[in-house]
């Protein structure tokens, strides 16, 4: 499975400038949902665990994107965790530290 972890700056700039039409949005959403379903099957087949982190400012639309992407996957395989804004203590920790408590442990089904 080829995964590109971070977009190029040009891709990010272009994505911010271009707005999809309704039909294009639905088409792209379906592609992403199909990818997540394929990942779900891979996870079930291999027993591997993965973590996908969406992070952004408040009211940036993360919740809607996450709901749209995960509406076709099994809640038995995928788990969505919404974290509040970081506490003062969490702000002093390493970036990923606040997420670690929510990572799946060995043997977790989700």
CORPERA-V542762 format. One record per run of one state. SS is the DSSP state (helix for helix, strand for strand, loop for the rest). FROM is the first residue (numbers start at 1). LEN is the number of residues. If there is no record, write none. Layout:
SS:FROM:LEN + SS:FROM:LEN
//
This chain:
loop:1:8 + helix:9:9 + loop:18:4 + helix:22:25 + loop:47:15 + helix:62:9 + loop:71:17 + helix:88:4 + loop:92:5 + helix:97:4 + loop:101:10
//
